[in-house]
């Protein structure tokens, strides 16, 4: 749908309620009965999300659902994440929001959305719980006042700095064509040999250095691989939420971050970086990498899915290894997986929408999701049964070996979401600082990180005072987890 079409769609009075996921059924179930009632109410269940790569999977499920429930159809709308937040806000205000929707672009935590009346608790929650791995649902993230509002469909055990490499170039440079380089030292050496042997036609490493948000993620993950302990207040690697779980303090000025930045800077000084990298984002860097102009490229597990779909001629040359680290044995930390899809409080079909959404909770959906080689499914075991490229299976194996669950301050005290909302990212951000360091504009790494960490701490203190002044019970102690142990999963019972 065009932008004009979306505006017109949002402006229509009496528009049908928005979309949901479907299941194929055999005997008549409560979900089918709810779907029949939905059919009596107009026959349309509408669904909004921002998962463009998964559109074929979801629309196949919608078709199966419609076939199993005659008279009901699903209207599916895929938004650009940059547009979705505004569309959701307009639709909510006009009482025309989707039955089921993601929350990209809203900038609000699950707790804030529940408190503001956006979301409905899921019907049939016990059946959904039964399909999920243990410890998948947490109070303050998926459960509020004992009611389940959402559940994760993607795994928290993943990271974005896998080392994808051209096996031919790495092997010619004397590297391991199966696993690639394990340590920073090996990475530098192989990158140097690829560049030397390439004679100006091939370089050791290519990256989208113009994409500072992604660059920031790489720096954080490289720092974790060097030993930085990090707990996250929100899903993802937002800079405002990353703290040392032992102290609750920001640690951007510690040795692992210095080392990570010095490692990246060494690649620039070694002149092994593809020259146009400073003007590339992640997509364009990947496209250039697939032409054979560089040996190695940092990206997430979805990389092979994109290569398989867009650069088929290159797929057989692709290898994948773990994030390079000083020791060659990285340990990284992932925040508890948030929910991705929610039923609207404005929906007239909460029971049917909840039943359809339950289709995402089972191992079969995880297997189907894995086949798209995009986001990593919640059930990692399902990947072993899926028809996927060997490098995707290898990537998921690497995640399982290296990623540990970190404690989330947001689960400890949902009021932290209000502090996070009040905070503003200091400028330059960590990603922008990294760009400055790599370009030579910032020459004193330790000083820059020290100043940045001080700004982060001061901004959190300001936000805490602001929120606490309104009577909200929240303090710095909510960021501290004295029972956390490095290298171990922080499980649900440890919050108690």
C-alpha positions in Angstrom: 0.0 0.0 0.0 1.3 3.5 -0.8 1.8 6.2 1.8 -1.2 8.0 0.4 -3.2 4.7 0.5 -2.2 4.2 4.1 -3.3 7.7 5.1 -6.6 7.2 3.3 -6.9 3.8 5.0 -6.3 5.3 8.4 -8.8 8.0 7.7 -11.7 5.8 6.8 -14.5 5.7 9.4 -15.8 2.3 10.4 -12.8 0.5 8.9 -12.6 -3.2 9.8 -10.3 -4.2 12.7 -6.7 -5.2 11.9 -5.0 -8.4 11.0 -3.9 -11.7 12.7 -2.0 -14.8 12.0 -3.7 -18.0 11.1 -3.5 -21.7 11.8 -4.7 -24.7 9.7 -7.3 -26.6 11.7 -8.9 -30.0 11.5 -11.6 -30.4 14.3 -13.6 -27.4 15.4 -11.7 -25.7 18.2 -12.4 -22.7 20.4 -10.1 -20.8 18.0 -12.3 -21.7 15.1 -15.5 -20.8 17.0 -13.9 -17.5 17.8 -13.0 -17.1 14.1 -16.6 -17.9 13.2 -17.8 -15.1 15.4 -15.3 -12.9 13.8 -16.8 -13.8 10.4 -20.2 -12.9 11.7 -18.8 -9.5 12.7 -17.5 -8.7 9.2 -15.2 -11.5 8.1 -12.0 -9.4 8.4 -9.1 -9.8 10.9 -6.4 -7.2 10.2 -2.7 -7.6 11.0 0.1 -5.0 10.9 3.8 -5.8 11.2 7.2 -4.7 9.9 8.7 -8.1 9.0 9.1 -7.6 5.3 11.4 -10.7 4.8 8.9 -12.9 6.5 5.9 -11.7 4.4 5.7 -14.9 2.3 5.7 -17.1 5.4 3.0 -15.1 7.1 0.8 -14.8 4.1 1.0 -18.5 3.6 -0.2 -19.0 7.1 -3.0 -16.5 6.5 -4.2 -18.4 3.5 -4.2 -21.6 5.5 -6.2 -19.9 8.2 -8.8 -18.6 5.7 -9.2 -22.0 4.1 -9.8 -23.6 7.5 -12.2 -20.8 8.5 -14.5 -20.0 5.5 -15.9 -16.5 5.6 -12.9 -15.1 7.4 -9.9 -13.4 5.7 -6.8 -11.7 7.0 -5.8 -8.3 5.8 -2.0 -8.1 6.1 -0.1 -4.8 6.0 3.7 -4.7 6.2 5.1 -1.3 7.2 8.5 0.3 6.9 9.7 0.5 10.6 10.2 4.2 10.2 6.6 4.7 9.3 4.9 2.2 11.6 5.1 4.2 14.8 3.2 7.1 13.4 0.6 4.9 11.7 0.0 3.1 15.0 -0.4 6.4 16.9 -2.9 7.7 14.4 -4.9 4.5 14.3 -5.0 4.2 18.0 -6.3 7.7 18.5 -9.0 7.2 15.9 -10.0 3.7 17.3 -9.0 2.0 14.0 -5.9 0.1 15.0 -5.1 -3.5 14.0 -6.3 -6.5 15.9 -2.7 -7.7 16.0 0.3 -5.5 15.5 4.0 -5.1 16.2 5.1 -2.0 18.0 8.1 -0.8 15.9 8.6 2.9 16.0 6.5 3.6 19.1 9.5 4.0 21.4 7.4 2.7 24.4 8.1 -0.3 26.6 5.6 -3.1 26.9 4.9 -1.9 30.5 4.1 1.6 29.2 1.8 0.3 26.5 -0.1 -1.9 29.0 -0.4 1.0 31.4 -1.7 3.3 28.7 -4.4 0.8 27.6 -3.0 -0.1 24.2 -3.0 -3.8 24.6 -5.3 -6.7 25.6 -4.2 -9.7 27.6 -4.1 -12.9 25.4 -7.0 -15.3 25.6 -6.0 -18.9 26.1 -2.7 -18.0 27.6 -2.1 -21.4 29.3 -2.2 -23.1 25.9 0.4 -20.6 24.7 2.6 -21.1 27.7 2.6 -24.9 27.1 4.2 -24.4 23.7 7.1 -22.2 24.8 10.5 -23.2 26.2 10.8 -22.9 30.0 11.6 -19.4 31.3 10.4 -17.7 28.0 7.9 -15.5 29.8 8.9 -12.9 32.4 6.8 -10.6 34.6 7.5 -7.0 33.5 8.3 -8.0 29.9 5.5 -10.4 28.7 3.3 -10.7 31.8 1.7 -7.9 33.7 -0.4 -8.4 36.9 -0.3 -12.1 36.2 -1.8 -11.8 32.6 0.1 -12.8 29.5 0.2 -10.0 26.9 2.8 -11.3 24.5 5.5 -13.9 24.0 8.8 -14.0 22.1 9.1 -15.6 18.7 12.8 -14.7 18.1 15.7 -16.0 20.2 17.7 -13.8 22.6 20.7 -16.0 21.8 22.1 -14.2 18.8 24.4 -11.3 17.8 25.2 -9.2 14.8 29.0 -9.5 14.5 29.4 -12.9 13.1 32.4 -13.1 10.8 31.1 -13.9 7.3 33.9 -14.6 4.9 34.7 -15.5 1.3 36.1 -19.0 1.7 38.3 -18.8 -1.4 40.0 -15.5 -0.3 40.5 -16.7 3.3 42.0 -20.0 2.2 44.4 -18.4 -0.3 45.5 -16.1 2.6 46.4 -19.2 4.7 43.3 -19.1 6.9 40.8 -21.7 7.9 38.2 -21.9 5.1 35.7 -23.6 7.4 35.8 -21.5 10.6 37.7 -18.4 9.6 39.9 -16.5 12.0 39.1 -16.9 15.7 41.2 -14.1 17.3 41.7 -10.4 16.6 45.4 -11.2 15.8 44.4 -13.8 13.3 41.8 -11.6 11.7 44.3 -8.8 11.2 46.9 -11.2 9.7 44.4 -12.8 7.2 43.0 -9.4 6.3 46.5 -8.1 5.6 47.3 -11.1 3.3 44.0 -10.8 1.4 44.8 -7.1 0.8 48.4 -7.8 -0.2 47.4 -10.6 -2.6 44.4 -8.7 -3.9 46.6 -6.0 -5.5 43.9 -3.3 -5.2 41.1 -5.6 -6.4 40.4 -7.3 -3.1 40.7 -6.1 0.5 40.6 -7.9 3.9 37.5 -6.4 5.4 34.4 -4.5 4.2 31.8 -2.9 6.5 29.0 -0.3 6.3 30.9 2.4 8.3 28.4 5.1 7.3 25.7 3.2 9.3 26.6 4.5 12.8 23.8 2.6 14.6 25.0 -0.7 13.3 28.6 0.3 13.9 27.8 0.9 17.5 26.3 -2.6 17.8 29.6 -4.1 16.5 31.6 -2.1 19.0 29.5 -3.3 21.9 29.7 -6.9 20.8 33.4 -6.8 20.3 33.8 -5.3 23.7 31.7 -8.1 25.2 34.0 -10.6 23.4 36.9 -8.9 25.2 35.2 -9.4 28.6 32.8 -6.5 29.1 29.9 -7.6 31.3 26.7 -6.0 30.2 23.1 -6.2 31.2 20.4 -4.6 29.1 17.4 -2.6 30.3 15.7 -3.1 27.0 15.7 -5.6 24.1 18.5 -4.9 21.6 21.7 -3.0 22.2 20.4 0.5 22.8 23.2 2.4 24.4 21.0 3.8 27.2 20.4 0.4 28.6 23.8 -1.2 28.7 25.3 -1.4 32.2 27.5 -3.6 34.3 25.1 -5.9 36.2 27.4 -6.1 39.2 27.4 -2.3 39.8 24.6 -0.9 37.6 27.1 1.6 36.1 27.9 2.4 32.5 31.2 0.8 31.5 32.0 2.4 28.1 35.2 3.8 29.5 36.6 0.4 30.5 39.4 -1.6 28.9 37.3 -3.9 26.8 35.7 -0.9 24.9 39.2 0.6 24.5 40.5 -2.6 23.1 37.5 -3.1 20.7 38.0 0.4 19.3 41.8 -0.1 19.0 41.2 -3.3 17.1 38.9 -1.6 14.6 41.3 1.3 14.3 44.2 -1.1 13.6 42.3 -2.4 10.5 42.1 1.2 9.2 45.8 1.8 9.9 46.7 -1.5 8.3 44.9 -0.3 5.2 42.9 -3.6 4.9 39.5 -1.9 4.8 37.7 -1.7 1.4 38.2 2.0 0.6 34.5 2.9 0.0 33.4 1.5 3.3 33.0 5.0 4.8 30.2 5.7 2.4 28.4 2.3 2.7 25.6 1.1 4.8 25.1 -2.6 5.8 23.1 -3.4 2.6 25.4 -1.8 0.1 28.5 -3.2 1.9 27.0 -6.7 1.7 26.3 -6.2 -2.0 29.8 -5.2 -2.7 31.2 -8.0 -0.6 29.3 -10.5 -2.7 31.2 -9.3 -5.8 34.4 -10.6 -4.3 36.0 -7.2 -3.5 36.6 -8.1 0.2 37.3 -11.2 2.3 35.4 -10.6 5.5 32.2 -8.9 6.6 30.4 -8.6 10.0 26.7 -9.3 10.0 23.9 -11.2 11.7 22.5 -14.7 10.9 20.2 -13.2 8.3 23.2 -12.5 6.0 23.1 -15.9 4.3 19.3 -15.6 3.7 19.9 -12.2 1.9 22.8 -13.6 -0.1 20.8 -16.7 -1.1 18.0 -14.5 -2.3 19.8 -11.7 -4.0 23.4 -13.0 -4.8 22.8 -16.6 -5.6 26.1 -16.9 -7.6 28.1 -16.1 -4.5 26.3 -18.4 -1.9 28.7 -21.4 -2.4 31.7 -19.2 -1.6 30.3 -18.1 1.8 31.7 -19.3 5.2 30.8 -18.1 8.7 32.7 -18.0 12.0 32.2 -16.6 15.4 32.8 -13.0 16.3 36.6 -12.6 16.5 37.8 -12.0 20.1 41.1 -11.6 21.9 41.0 -15.2 23.2 39.1 -16.9 20.4 36.5 -18.0 22.9 33.9 -15.2 23.1 31.1 -14.9 25.6 28.4 -12.4 24.8 25.2 -11.5 26.7 21.7 -11.2 25.3 18.7 -9.4 26.9 15.6 -11.5 27.5 13.7 -11.7 24.3 10.7 -9.3 24.2 7.4 -10.0 22.5 7.1 -9.0 18.9 3.3 -9.1 18.4 0.4 -7.9 20.4 -3.4 -7.9 20.4 -5.0 -4.5 20.5 -7.3 -3.5 23.4 -9.5 -2.0 20.7 -10.0 -5.3 18.9 -13.5 -6.8 18.8 -12.0 -10.2 18.1 -9.5 -10.7 21.0 -10.3 -14.4 21.4 -9.9 -15.2 17.7 -6.8 -13.0 17.4 -5.2 -14.6 20.5 -5.8 -18.1 19.1 -4.3 -17.1 15.8 -1.3 -15.5 17.4 -0.8 -18.8 19.3 0.3 -20.2 15.9 3.7 -18.4 16.5 4.3 -20.2 19.8 4.9 -23.7 18.6 8.0 -25.5 17.3 6.5 -25.8 13.8 6.5 -22.0 13.4 10.1 -21.9 14.6 11.0 -24.5 11.9 9.2 -22.5 9.3 10.8 -19.3 10.4 14.3 -20.9 10.3 13.7 -21.8 6.6 13.7 -18.1 5.8 17.2 -17.7 7.3 16.3 -14.3 8.7 15.7 -13.8 12.4 16.7 -16.7 14.7 13.6 -18.6 16.0 13.0 -18.9 19.7 13.4 -22.7 19.5 17.0 -23.2 18.4 16.5 -26.9 18.1 14.0 -26.3 15.3 16.8 -25.1 13.1 18.4 -28.6 13.0 15.2 -29.9 11.4 14.9 -27.0 8.9 15.9 -26.9 5.3 18.5 -24.2 5.5 22.0 -23.4 4.2 24.8 -25.0 6.3 26.1 -21.6 7.3 22.8 -20.7 8.9 22.9 -23.8 11.0 26.5 -23.0 11.9 25.6 -19.5 12.9 22.9 -20.7 15.2 25.3 -23.2 16.7 27.7 -20.4 17.4 25.0 -18.4 19.1 24.2 -21.3 21.4 27.8 -21.7 22.3 28.6 -18.1 23.0 25.5 -16.2 24.1 24.3 -16.1 27.7 21.1 -14.5 29.0 21.8 -11.3 30.9 19.6 -9.9 33.7 17.2 -7.2 32.6 16.7 -4.2 35.0 13.4 -3.7 33.2 12.1 -7.1 34.4 13.3 -6.2 37.9 11.4 -2.9 37.9 9.2 -2.0 34.9 9.3 1.7 36.1 12.8 1.8 34.6 11.0 2.2 31.3 9.9 5.6 32.4 13.5 6.6 33.1 14.6 5.3 29.8 11.9 7.2 28.0 13.0 10.4 29.8 16.6 9.9 28.9 18.1 11.4 25.8 21.2 9.9 24.0 24.3 12.2 24.5 25.8 13.3 21.2 27.9 12.2 19.7 26.6 8.6 20.2 28.9 5.7 20.6 28.5 4.9 17.0 29.2 8.4 15.9 32.3 8.5 18.2 33.5 5.3 16.5 33.2 6.9 13.1 35.2 9.8 14.4 37.9 7.5 15.8 38.2 5.5 12.6 38.3 8.7 10.5 41.1 10.2 12.7 39.0 13.1 13.9 39.0 11.7 17.4 42.5 10.8 18.5 42.3 10.1 22.2 40.1 7.0 22.6 40.3 6.8 26.4 39.4 10.5 26.9 36.5 10.3 24.4 35.1 7.2 26.1 35.5 8.7 29.6 33.6 11.8 28.6 30.9 9.8 26.9 30.4 7.6 30.0 30.2 10.6 32.2 27.5 12.1 30.0 25.5 8.9 30.1 25.7 8.7 33.9 24.7 12.3 34.3 21.8 11.9 31.9 20.5 8.8 33.8 20.8 10.7 37.1 18.8 13.6 35.7 16.1 11.3 34.3 16.0 9.4 37.6 15.4 12.6 39.6 12.7 13.7 37.1 10.8 10.4 37.3 11.3 9.9 41.0 10.0 13.4 41.6 6.6 12.3 40.1 6.3 9.7 42.8 7.6 6.7 40.8 9.5 4.2 42.9 12.8 3.6 41.0 16.5 3.9 42.0 20.0 3.0 40.8 19.7 -0.2 42.9 17.3 -1.5 40.3 20.1 -1.8 37.8 22.2 -3.9 40.2 22.2 -7.8 40.3 24.6 -9.0 43.0 23.7 -12.7 42.2 24.8 -12.4 38.5 27.8 -14.5 37.5 29.9 -13.9 34.4 29.5 -16.5 31.8 26.3 -17.9 33.2 22.6 -17.6 32.2 20.5 -15.3 34.4 17.4 -17.4 34.6 13.8 -16.4 35.6 14.0 -17.7 39.2 17.1 -15.5 39.8 14.9 -12.4 39.7 13.0 -13.5 42.7 
